[in-house]
Amino acid sequence: MSRELIFKRIIELCLVIILLRFFYLQVYNKDFYVDLSQRNYLKSMVLPAPRGLIYDRNNNVLAENKIVYSVYLIPPYKFDKEKVKNLAEILGLKMEDLQKIYSKISPYMPAYLLKRKLTPKEIILLEVSRDYLPSFTINMEFDRFYPYGSIASHIIGYMGEVSKDELENEELDYSLGEKSGKYGLEASYEKILRGKKGFRGISLYAYREKKIITAQKDPIPGRSIVSTIDIELQKVAEEALGEEKGVVIVSNPWTGEILALVSHPSFDPNKFIEGFTKKEWEELIKNPDNPLNNRAISSLYPPGSIFKLVVALSALENNKVSSEDRFYCPGEYKIGKYTFRCWKKGGHGHLDFIEGIAQSCNVVFFNVGLRIGDKSIEDYAKRFFLDSKTGIDIPGELKGFIPSREWKMERLREPWYPGDTLNLSIGQGYILVTPMEIHAMMSMIATEGILYKPHLVSKIIGMDGKEEVINPEVVGKVSISQNSWAVLKKGMKKVVDEGTGLATRIPGVNISGKTGTAENPHGESHAWFSCFFPSENPQYVVTVFVEHGKSGGGRAAPIAKKVIEYIVKGGVKN
């Protein structure tokens, strides 16, 4: 074969390869390369979705969106000194700052945020001066707003800029600078409230044309949620607690709906949107009272005498005590070389078991506790879920701690002493609970053994108006005889009628409750009061906890009374 022929064949082969490559690029893989070519000039700008609203049970808005306008620089990022100067004057920016922006901005950036929260005057000046300004676009955006400020802040929560982990999770589809729920309902219902963001396409020199071509995909608004909270009751509860550090919880025991949940001190969630000064932020995070902490679910305390209700049921169910059993309280109880004292100096004298409940007599429960033993007390505490999370639908819940012989030996390398049983019998020693756990325990007593999951949202509403109702959910049951319930409730009614909870008494309203004063190794004793009413047909459970309150009957019970008075006067539609 001649050299000329060989060369001709090589040329033909190259032409075939080129033709096949053209076919691959332009026909077989056309969509890929069209998309790739468009990516060279087509960039997208995020359009935020309006976040769903949060309502209280009576349709008062607890969290809403305020429309704000932002101005963005868009391609081509050509620095025209005169135009940039005009822009600086309108927006009140420094010329040198804009020069720095233009020097570092990438030509492939879809947009660059220049200023948020434009005033009406700035918007008008930008629009009428558009021909004399650099390329820009004005975006309508949304800022979260909480009209009640610090009221119910631990329930509603707040929003903050997305974290690195959220950005890296492709399924979440967050963008840099976007905000997400960080606390409370804003966090736990983030996926529902958030919606789906839209996009605005921006063409960069498409086909050498200077004209900017845009396309838009509208965002899909988030769904709204209706809370179980009654904001007016919430206000009353917050006012009743005042400046005390503590908790107030009100709920319907037959549904688990939380009608009010107060944790004080609180915070203003609007500051997380507006922004903190350095001084404000340091004051917030260094505040020894920790206002960001939801004391109702995220703090553990000894329950004190309110725990005697569990001890009483354990003794009644195990036939270790009856309503007729009589005791003598001289004001102290000796075991070995140790003396354990009743809260009442001089003692209560002679009294029966029901009176022991009403007067919260420590000596009565020292005797009863030794009769039943620590194992039975531990068992009944767990039956009432005092070592478990309630499952409330906001983040940050802790679970209580019920000590045991095994725990003490493993952790402290010490045996369990009779004195440990005495302390446990009155809710002292190593036991720790959250106010929400005590509230759930009282709810189970009100319903005679049924625990409905505490929750803060009753329904979800779509943009089409369709409602998704969140039905009550039974999460626990305990089997107790009717006789034991009757004895316990008789004692609890006497607590309010003539016992340690007398400060809660309201003429014409039957209230059953229990006080608690829990010794605190770090300062003054804590104060507890929890109750349900009406006694004959419980519709409400109220729990009050006051840090360093000294006396359950003296400090916590009067707060509960203010809340109950508001309810019985028709302040709540339950």
RATAGI-V968389 format. One record per residue. N is the residue number from 0. RES is the residue in one small letter. SS is DSSP state (hx for helix, st for strand, lp for the rest). PHI is phi in whole degrees, -180 to 180 (NA if undefined). PSI is psi in degrees with one decimal (NA if undefined). Layout:
BEGIN
<<N	RES	SS	PHI	PSI> <N	RES	SS	PHI	PSI>>
END
This chain:
BEGIN
<<0	m	lp	NA	133.0> <1	s	lp	-74	158.5> <2	r	hx	-61	-35.9> <3	e	hx	-63	-40.5> <4	l	hx	-69	-40.8> <5	i	hx	-61	-45.2> <6	f	hx	-62	-39.9> <7	k	hx	-63	-42.4> <8	r	hx	-64	-38.6> <9	i	hx	-64	-42.6> <10	i	hx	-62	-43.7> <11	e	hx	-62	-42.3> <12	l	hx	-63	-41.7> <13	c	hx	-63	-39.7> <14	l	hx	-65	-38.5> <15	v	hx	-63	-43.4> <16	i	hx	-62	-42.6> <17	i	hx	-64	-42.7> <18	l	hx	-63	-42.4> <19	l	hx	-62	-38.5> <20	r	hx	-66	-40.9> <21	f	hx	-61	-42.7> <22	f	hx	-61	-43.1> <23	y	hx	-63	-43.1> <24	l	hx	-74	-43.5> <25	q	hx	-94	-20.2> <26	v	hx	-116	-62.4> <27	y	hx	-64	-43.6> <28	n	lp	-116	33.9> <29	k	hx	-59	-48.8> <30	d	hx	-60	-40.5> <31	f	hx	-61	-46.0> <32	y	hx	-79	-27.0> <33	v	hx	-65	-45.6> <34	d	hx	-62	-42.2> <35	l	hx	-63	-41.2> <36	s	hx	-66	-36.4> <37	q	hx	-68	-33.4> <38	r	hx	-64	-20.9> <39	n	lp	-67	-24.8> <40	y	lp	-130	-15.3> <41	l	st	-100	116.1> <42	k	st	-117	158.1> <43	s	st	-119	143.7> <44	m	st	-113	129.8> <45	v	st	-72	133.5> <46	l	st	-110	110.7> <47	p	lp	-65	145.5> <48	a	lp	-85	138.4> <49	p	lp	-60	128.1> <50	r	lp	-76	145.6> <51	g	lp	-62	152.0> <52	l	lp	-86	162.2> <53	i	st	-119	124.2> <54	y	st	-112	158.5> <55	d	lp	-87	-178.7> <56	r	lp	-65	-20.0> <57	n	lp	-105	21.3> <58	n	lp	68	22.4> <59	n	lp	-79	135.4> <60	v	st	-78	123.7> <61	l	st	-100	-27.2> <62	a	st	-147	127.8> <63	e	st	-139	-177.4> <64	n	st	-117	131.9> <65	k	st	-103	129.6> <66	i	st	-74	130.4> <67	v	st	-130	155.4> <68	y	st	-116	135.4> <69	s	st	-123	147.0> <70	v	st	-108	133.2> <71	y	st	-121	138.5> <72	l	st	-75	140.4> <73	i	lp	-132	159.6> <74	p	lp	-61	154.0> <75	p	lp	-78	136.7> <76	y	lp	-85	67.8> <77	k	lp	-94	125.3> <78	f	lp	-84	102.8> <79	d	lp	-107	110.6> <80	k	hx	-54	-43.2> <81	e	hx	-68	-43.1> <82	k	hx	-67	-40.9> <83	v	hx	-65	-37.2> <84	k	hx	-62	-43.5> <85	n	hx	-60	-42.2> <86	l	hx	-64	-42.6> <87	a	hx	-61	-39.8> <88	e	hx	-67	-41.0> <89	i	hx	-66	-42.4> <90	l	hx	-92	-3.6> <91	g	lp	69	33.7> <92	l	lp	-104	159.7> <93	k	lp	-84	138.9> <94	m	hx	-59	-40.8> <95	e	hx	-66	-31.5> <96	d	hx	-68	-40.1> <97	l	hx	-67	-36.2> <98	q	hx	-61	-40.9> <99	k	hx	-64	-39.1> <100	i	hx	-62	-46.9> <101	y	hx	-65	-30.0> <102	s	hx	-74	-25.8> <103	k	hx	-107	-10.6> <104	i	lp	-73	137.5> <105	s	lp	-84	139.4> <106	p	lp	-64	-15.7> <107	y	lp	-97	0.9> <108	m	lp	-70	133.5> <109	p	lp	-68	-31.4> <110	a	lp	-168	157.9> <111	y	st	-132	119.2> <112	l	st	-67	123.6> <113	l	st	-103	-43.1> <114	k	st	-160	137.8> <115	r	lp	-103	165.3> <116	k	lp	55	57.4> <117	l	lp	-66	145.9> <118	t	lp	-83	158.8> <119	p	hx	-55	-38.6> <120	k	hx	-62	-42.8> <121	e	hx	-65	-40.2> <122	i	hx	-63	-45.5> <123	i	hx	-63	-45.9> <124	l	hx	-64	-38.0> <125	l	hx	-63	-44.4> <126	e	hx	-69	-44.3> <127	v	hx	-74	-18.1> <128	s	lp	-106	13.6> <129	r	hx	-53	-39.4> <130	d	hx	-68	-15.8> <131	y	hx	-112	18.5> <132	l	lp	-129	160.4> <133	p	lp	-62	164.6> <134	s	lp	-61	129.3> <135	f	st	-150	165.8> <136	t	st	-140	147.0> <137	i	st	-107	124.2> <138	n	st	-107	137.1> <139	m	st	-85	124.6> <140	e	st	-129	-179.8> <141	f	st	-131	130.9> <142	d	st	-109	136.7> <143	r	st	-72	142.3> <144	f	st	-139	135.6> <145	y	lp	-115	98.8> <146	p	lp	-63	-22.0> <147	y	lp	-97	7.4> <148	g	lp	59	-124.0> <149	s	lp	-78	-12.2> <150	i	lp	-67	127.4> <151	a	lp	64	23.0> <152	s	hx	-64	-33.0> <153	h	hx	-73	-19.2> <154	i	hx	-85	-54.3> <155	i	hx	-68	-44.0> <156	g	lp	89	-159.2> <157	y	lp	-153	172.6> <158	m	st	-118	155.3> <159	g	st	-152	170.1> <160	e	st	-64	143.0> <161	v	lp	-59	146.4> <162	s	lp	-83	170.6> <163	k	hx	-61	-42.0> <164	d	hx	-63	-40.2> <165	e	hx	-66	-39.8> <166	l	hx	-65	-37.8> <167	e	hx	-79	-14.3> <168	n	lp	-85	103.2> <169	e	lp	-63	-30.2> <170	e	lp	-65	-30.3> <171	l	lp	-77	-27.3> <172	d	lp	57	47.9> <173	y	lp	-89	155.9> <174	s	lp	-115	154.6> <175	l	lp	-58	131.7> <176	g	lp	90	-11.0> <177	e	lp	-72	155.2> <178	k	st	-110	149.3> <179	s	st	-137	162.8> <180	g	st	-67	132.2> <181	k	lp	-115	-10.9> <182	y	lp	-161	152.5> <183	g	hx	61	-151.2> <184	l	hx	-63	-31.4> <185	e	hx	-58	-34.4> <186	a	hx	-84	-48.8> <187	s	hx	-71	-23.7> <188	y	lp	-112	27.3> <189	e	hx	-55	-47.2> <190	k	hx	-64	-30.8> <191	i	hx	-80	-44.2> <192	l	hx	-73	-28.5> <193	r	hx	-67	-43.2> <194	g	lp	78	-169.2> <195	k	st	-124	126.6> <196	k	lp	-70	155.3> <197	g	st	-106	-175.0> <198	f	st	-142	149.3> <199	r	st	-121	119.3> <200	g	st	-80	137.1> <201	i	st	-126	122.6> <202	s	st	-90	130.3> <203	l	lp	-104	103.0> <204	y	lp	54	45.7> <205	a	hx	-62	123.4> <206	y	hx	52	38.9> <207	r	hx	66	9.7> <208	e	lp	-84	145.3> <209	k	lp	-82	-18.2> <210	k	lp	-67	134.9> <211	i	lp	-86	123.9> <212	i	lp	-105	129.4> <213	t	st	-124	150.8> <214	a	st	-135	156.6> <215	q	st	-142	138.5> <216	k	st	-117	116.0> <217	d	lp	-69	145.1> <218	p	lp	-71	157.3> <219	i	st	-105	117.3> <220	p	lp	-60	151.5> <221	g	lp	-74	165.1> <222	r	lp	-85	154.2> <223	s	st	-97	158.7> <224	i	st	-125	145.7> <225	v	st	-107	118.6> <226	s	st	-80	159.0> <227	t	lp	-81	-9.6> <228	i	lp	-69	140.4> <229	d	lp	-102	107.8> <230	i	hx	-64	-30.1> <231	e	hx	-71	-40.0> <232	l	hx	-65	-39.1> <233	q	hx	-58	-44.0> <234	k	hx	-60	-45.1> <235	v	hx	-62	-43.9> <236	a	hx	-64	-40.2> <237	e	hx	-67	-40.6> <238	e	hx	-66	-37.4> <239	a	hx	-66	-40.0> <240	l	hx	-71	-31.5> <241	g	lp	63	-135.0> <242	e	lp	-92	6.9> <243	e	lp	-67	145.1> <244	k	lp	-82	120.6> <245	g	st	172	-157.3> <246	v	st	-142	143.2> <247	v	st	-133	129.7> <248	i	st	-129	134.4> <249	v	st	-130	134.3> <250	s	st	-151	168.7> <251	n	lp	-97	114.4> <252	p	lp	-67	-17.7> <253	w	lp	-92	-3.9> <254	t	lp	-132	-21.7> <255	g	lp	84	2.4> <256	e	st	-68	126.0> <257	i	st	-86	119.2> <258	l	st	-91	-26.8> <259	a	st	-156	142.4> <260	l	st	-146	109.6> <261	v	st	-111	133.6> <262	s	st	-131	122.9> <263	h	st	-127	138.8> <264	p	lp	-75	159.8> <265	s	lp	-118	-164.8> <266	f	lp	-148	164.3> <267	d	lp	-99	110.1> <268	p	lp	-65	-18.4> <269	n	lp	-64	-26.7> <270	k	hx	-65	-26.6> <271	f	hx	-74	-16.3> <272	i	hx	-94	-46.4> <273	e	hx	-70	-33.4> <274	g	lp	103	144.8> <275	f	lp	-98	148.4> <276	t	lp	-76	162.9> <277	k	hx	-58	-40.9> <278	k	hx	-65	-43.4> <279	e	hx	-63	-42.7> <280	w	hx	-66	-43.3> <281	e	hx	-64	-39.3> <282	e	hx	-64	-36.8> <283	l	hx	-69	-51.3> <284	i	hx	-78	-20.1> <285	k	lp	-98	0.8> <286	n	lp	-63	119.0> <287	p	lp	-63	-20.6> <288	d	lp	-83	-6.0> <289	n	lp	49	69.0> <290	p	lp	-64	-20.4> <291	l	lp	-78	-11.3> <292	n	lp	-83	127.8> <293	n	lp	-86	97.5> <294	r	hx	-63	-22.3> <295	a	hx	-67	-33.0> <296	i	hx	-126	-14.5> <297	s	hx	-116	11.0> <298	s	lp	-129	143.8> <299	l	lp	-112	137.3> <300	y	st	-141	154.9> <301	p	lp	-68	137.6> <302	p	lp	-79	-19.6> <303	g	hx	63	-149.3> <304	s	hx	-66	-15.2> <305	i	hx	-65	-21.8> <306	f	hx	-73	-15.5> <307	k	hx	-61	-22.8> <308	l	hx	-62	-40.3> <309	v	hx	-67	-43.2> <310	v	hx	-62	-41.4> <311	a	hx	-61	-46.1> <312	l	hx	-65	-38.7> <313	s	hx	-61	-44.6> <314	a	hx	-68	-42.6> <315	l	hx	-65	-43.9> <316	e	hx	-69	-26.8> <317	n	lp	-97	12.1> <318	n	lp	55	35.9> <319	k	lp	-96	-7.2> <320	v	lp	-157	153.8> <321	s	lp	-133	170.3> <322	s	lp	-66	-22.6> <323	e	lp	-89	-12.6> <324	d	lp	-59	135.6> <325	r	st	-112	150.2> <326	f	st	-135	162.9> <327	y	st	-125	127.2> <328	c	st	-114	106.4> <329	p	lp	-88	2.3> <330	g	lp	104	-6.3> <331	e	st	-156	164.3> <332	y	st	-138	124.2> <333	k	st	-103	136.1> <334	i	st	-140	111.9> <335	g	lp	65	-132.9> <336	k	lp	-92	4.5> <337	y	st	-104	146.5> <338	t	st	-119	126.1> <339	f	st	-111	128.8> <340	r	st	-103	150.1> <341	c	lp	-81	157.4> <342	w	lp	-68	-24.0> <343	k	lp	-96	113.4> <344	k	lp	-62	132.9> <345	g	lp	90	-16.2> <346	g	lp	84	173.5> <347	h	lp	-97	-7.0> <348	g	st	73	-146.0> <349	h	st	-84	133.8> <350	l	st	-159	155.8> <351	d	st	-91	-178.4> <352	f	hx	-65	-41.6> <353	i	hx	-63	-40.1> <354	e	hx	-66	-32.9> <355	g	hx	-62	-37.3> <356	i	hx	-69	-46.7> <357	a	hx	-62	-39.6> <358	q	lp	-94	-0.4> <359	s	lp	52	46.2> <360	c	lp	-72	119.6> <361	n	hx	-65	-39.9> <362	v	hx	-63	-40.3> <363	v	hx	-57	-45.9> <364	f	hx	-79	-20.8> <365	f	hx	-63	-46.0> <366	n	hx	-63	-47.3> <367	v	hx	-65	-41.8> <368	g	hx	-60	-41.1> <369	l	hx	-70	-30.0> <370	r	hx	-65	-42.6> <371	i	hx	-91	-27.3> <372	g	hx	85	158.4> <373	d	hx	-65	-32.3> <374	k	hx	-64	-42.5> <375	s	hx	-68	-39.0> <376	i	hx	-63	-44.7> <377	e	hx	-60	-43.4> <378	d	hx	-61	-46.9> <379	y	hx	-73	-31.9> <380	a	hx	-61	-38.8> <381	k	hx	-75	-31.0> <382	r	hx	-63	-29.4> <383	f	lp	-96	16.3> <384	f	lp	60	33.4> <385	l	lp	-80	0.2> <386	d	lp	-117	19.8> <387	s	lp	-134	152.9> <388	k	lp	-71	145.7> <389	t	lp	-79	-21.2> <390	g	lp	89	15.0> <391	i	lp	-55	146.9> <392	d	lp	-88	42.8> <393	i	lp	-135	150.1> <394	p	lp	-76	160.3> <395	g	lp	102	7.2> <396	e	lp	-74	134.6> <397	l	lp	-102	162.3> <398	k	lp	-111	150.9> <399	g	lp	-73	177.0> <400	f	st	-132	124.9> <401	i	lp	-111	115.8> <402	p	lp	-72	156.8> <403	s	lp	-143	167.1> <404	r	hx	-59	-44.5> <405	e	hx	-64	-42.7> <406	w	hx	-61	-44.7> <407	k	hx	-65	-41.1> <408	m	hx	-67	-41.3> <409	e	hx	-72	-41.2> <410	r	hx	-88	-43.4> <411	l	hx	-106	-6.5> <412	r	lp	58	39.3> <413	e	lp	-135	148.7> <414	p	lp	-75	168.0> <415	w	lp	-87	125.3> <416	y	lp	-101	158.4> <417	p	hx	-55	-33.8> <418	g	hx	-62	-30.8> <419	d	hx	-66	-37.7> <420	t	hx	-67	-39.6> <421	l	hx	-62	-45.7> <422	n	hx	-62	-43.8> <423	l	hx	-64	-33.2> <424	s	hx	-63	-23.3> <425	i	lp	-116	19.1> <426	g	lp	74	28.4> <427	q	lp	-119	-173.4> <428	g	lp	87	-127.9> <429	y	lp	-92	-10.8> <430	i	lp	-67	138.5> <431	l	st	-140	142.0> <432	v	st	-143	164.5> <433	t	lp	-96	154.9> <434	p	hx	-57	-33.8> <435	m	hx	-66	-35.0> <436	e	hx	-67	-41.3> <437	i	hx	-63	-40.2> <438	h	hx	-63	-40.9> <439	a	hx	-66	-39.4> <440	m	hx	-60	-45.2> <441	m	hx	-66	-35.3> <442	s	hx	-63	-38.0> <443	m	hx	-68	-33.5> <444	i	hx	-70	-40.1> <445	a	hx	-62	-39.8> <446	t	lp	-92	1.5> <447	e	lp	58	51.1> <448	g	lp	112	0.6> <449	i	st	-110	129.7> <450	l	st	-111	115.7> <451	y	st	-91	137.9> <452	k	lp	-60	122.5> <453	p	lp	-64	132.8> <454	h	st	-148	158.1> <455	l	lp	-116	-1.9> <456	v	st	-127	130.6> <457	s	st	-102	-27.4> <458	k	st	-161	161.0> <459	i	st	-119	133.3> <460	i	st	-117	124.7> <461	g	lp	-83	170.4> <462	m	lp	-64	-23.8> <463	d	lp	-85	1.7> <464	g	lp	88	-5.1> <465	k	lp	-70	138.0> <466	e	st	-109	135.9> <467	e	st	-109	107.2> <468	v	st	-83	134.8> <469	i	lp	-97	107.9> <470	n	lp	-79	151.7> <471	p	lp	-57	144.1> <472	e	lp	-129	122.4> <473	v	st	-79	123.2> <474	v	st	-115	-2.9> <475	g	st	-168	150.6> <476	k	st	-142	148.4> <477	v	lp	-135	137.3> <478	s	lp	-96	115.8> <479	i	lp	-131	140.5> <480	s	lp	-68	153.6> <481	q	hx	-63	-33.9> <482	n	hx	-63	-42.2> <483	s	hx	-67	-41.3> <484	w	hx	-61	-43.0> <485	a	hx	-63	-44.8> <486	v	hx	-64	-46.9> <487	l	hx	-62	-45.8> <488	k	hx	-69	-30.5> <489	k	hx	-64	-42.0> <490	g	hx	-66	-38.8> <491	m	hx	-68	-33.7> <492	k	hx	-69	-37.0> <493	k	hx	-69	-24.1> <494	v	hx	-56	-44.5> <495	v	hx	-84	-37.4> <496	d	hx	-72	-36.7> <497	e	hx	-151	7.8> <498	g	lp	-110	-145.1> <499	t	lp	-71	-15.1> <500	g	lp	-102	22.9> <501	l	hx	-57	-27.9> <502	a	hx	-67	-11.5> <503	t	hx	-95	-10.2> <504	r	lp	-60	131.8> <505	i	st	-128	119.9> <506	p	lp	-54	131.4> <507	g	lp	87	-3.6> <508	v	st	-121	120.9> <509	n	lp	-87	116.7> <510	i	st	-123	134.5> <511	s	st	-117	128.6> <512	g	st	-157	-171.9> <513	k	st	-154	134.6> <514	t	st	-91	165.7> <515	g	st	-155	134.6> <516	t	st	-125	109.6> <517	a	st	-103	120.3> <518	e	st	-62	140.8> <519	n	st	-127	117.3> <520	p	lp	-66	-10.9> <521	h	lp	-105	10.9> <522	g	st	157	-152.4> <523	e	st	-63	154.3> <524	s	st	-63	152.3> <525	h	st	-88	152.3> <526	a	st	-115	133.4> <527	w	st	-125	148.7> <528	f	st	-155	130.6> <529	s	st	-138	141.3> <530	c	st	-154	170.2> <531	f	st	-135	156.4> <532	f	st	-160	157.6> <533	p	lp	-63	149.9> <534	s	lp	-58	-38.5> <535	e	lp	-78	-21.3> <536	n	lp	-153	75.9> <537	p	lp	-58	127.3> <538	q	lp	-119	-18.1> <539	y	st	-138	144.7> <540	v	st	-121	132.4> <541	v	st	-125	129.0> <542	t	st	-127	132.5> <543	v	st	-126	134.1> <544	f	st	-132	131.7> <545	v	st	-125	116.1> <546	e	lp	-63	132.4> <547	h	lp	56	31.7> <548	g	lp	-79	-7.9> <549	k	lp	73	-44.3> <550	s	lp	-145	124.8> <551	g	hx	-63	-45.1> <552	g	hx	-72	-29.1> <553	g	hx	-88	-29.6> <554	r	hx	-117	-44.0> <555	a	hx	-79	-41.7> <556	a	hx	-61	-43.5> <557	p	hx	-63	-30.7> <558	i	hx	-67	-44.3> <559	a	hx	-60	-38.4> <560	k	hx	-60	-42.7> <561	k	hx	-61	-39.6> <562	v	hx	-69	-44.0> <563	i	hx	-65	-41.2> <564	e	hx	-59	-40.7> <565	y	hx	-63	-41.8> <566	i	hx	-67	-46.8> <567	v	hx	-71	-17.9> <568	k	hx	-83	5.8> <569	g	hx	92	19.3> <570	g	hx	-74	-15.5> <571	v	lp	-128	136.0> <572	k	lp	-99	103.3> <573	n	lp	-103	NA>>
END
